[in-house]
Amino acid sequence: MEKKQTLLIIDDEPSTRIILEHFLKQEFDVTVRGDGMEGLAWLEKGNDVDFVIADLNMPHLNGKEFIKVTRASNLFSEIPIIILSGTDESKERIECLNLGADDFMLKPFNPMEVQAKIKTILRRVKKT
């Protein structure tokens, strides 16, 4: 049996974490954290991750700061990241994508669409 890919979900909203974890755990090995600092600390402990889903607006280390830190790191710069946000501002989407996010999705979201985007991005990453 093939090992599941690891997915890190970082969001300060418990309902978002629960929905994503419940829906994605069938296909991925899912870890959840409540804010960007917790997510970064988990990564820095040497945990391997294939994909990150992070909320834009979180306490301690928001989505944009998380992207900046991971993209500047030799260890984490290649990890695909989808940013989730309740903010439908074009400038926020553009800024996140320019910082290095692989995609940007609005809340509320369809978990099936999140799963499809993860698979699409992971297919692209495997080819390179």
C-alpha positions in Angstrom: 0.0 0.0 0.0 1.3 3.4 -1.0 2.1 5.9 1.9 -0.4 8.7 2.1 0.9 12.2 1.4 1.1 14.5 4.4 -1.1 17.6 4.5 -0.8 20.4 7.0 -3.9 22.5 7.7 -3.3 25.8 9.5 -6.5 27.7 10.5 -7.7 29.5 13.6 -11.3 28.5 13.0 -12.1 25.1 14.5 -15.0 24.5 12.0 -12.7 25.0 9.0 -10.1 22.6 10.5 -12.7 20.0 11.3 -14.3 20.1 7.8 -11.0 19.9 6.0 -9.6 17.2 8.2 -12.7 15.1 8.0 -12.9 15.4 4.2 -9.2 15.0 3.4 -8.1 12.4 5.9 -9.4 9.6 3.6 -6.7 10.5 1.1 -4.0 12.3 3.1 -2.2 12.0 6.4 -3.6 15.2 7.9 -2.1 17.4 10.7 -3.9 20.5 11.9 -2.6 23.5 13.7 -4.4 26.6 15.0 -2.1 29.4 13.8 0.9 30.1 11.6 3.4 29.9 14.5 2.1 26.5 15.5 2.3 25.3 11.9 5.9 26.7 11.4 7.0 25.1 14.8 5.6 21.7 13.6 7.6 22.0 10.3 10.7 23.1 12.1 10.6 20.0 14.3 11.5 18.1 11.1 8.1 16.8 10.1 7.8 16.1 6.4 4.9 17.7 4.6 3.7 17.5 1.0 1.2 20.3 1.1 0.0 23.2 3.3 -3.4 24.8 3.5 -3.3 28.0 5.5 -5.8 30.6 6.5 -5.0 34.2 5.5 -6.1 35.9 8.7 -4.7 34.2 11.8 -3.2 35.4 15.0 0.6 35.2 15.7 1.7 34.5 12.1 -0.8 35.2 9.3 -1.0 33.5 5.9 1.1 36.1 4.1 3.8 36.0 6.8 3.7 32.2 6.7 4.3 32.2 2.9 7.2 34.7 3.3 8.9 32.6 6.0 8.5 29.3 4.1 9.5 30.6 0.7 12.7 32.1 2.3 13.6 28.8 3.8 15.9 26.3 2.1 13.9 23.5 3.7 10.4 24.6 3.0 10.5 26.7 -0.1 9.2 24.0 -2.4 6.1 23.0 -0.3 2.9 23.9 -2.2 0.6 26.2 -0.3 -3.1 27.1 -0.8 -4.3 30.1 1.1 -7.9 30.2 2.4 -9.6 33.5 3.1 -13.0 35.0 3.9 -11.7 38.2 2.2 -12.6 38.6 -1.5 -10.2 41.4 -2.2 -8.3 41.1 -5.4 -5.2 42.8 -3.9 -5.0 40.2 -1.2 -5.2 37.3 -3.7 -2.6 39.0 -5.9 -0.3 39.6 -3.0 -0.5 36.0 -1.7 0.2 34.6 -5.2 3.1 37.0 -5.7 4.6 36.0 -2.4 4.5 32.3 -3.5 1.2 30.8 -2.8 0.2 28.2 -5.3 -3.5 29.0 -5.1 -6.0 31.2 -3.2 -9.5 30.0 -2.3 -12.4 31.9 -0.7 -14.4 30.7 2.3 -16.9 29.2 2.3 -15.4 26.6 0.0 -16.4 23.2 -1.4 -14.1 20.6 0.2 -14.2 18.6 -3.1 -12.8 21.7 -4.9 -10.0 22.0 -2.3 -9.2 18.3 -2.8 -9.2 18.7 -6.6 -6.8 21.7 -6.4 -4.5 19.9 -4.1 -4.3 16.9 -6.5 -3.7 19.3 -9.5 -0.9 21.1 -7.8 0.7 17.9 -6.6 0.6 16.5 -10.1 2.4 19.6 -11.4 5.0 19.4 -8.6 5.7 15.8 -9.3 6.5 16.5 -13.0 9.3 19.0 -12.1 
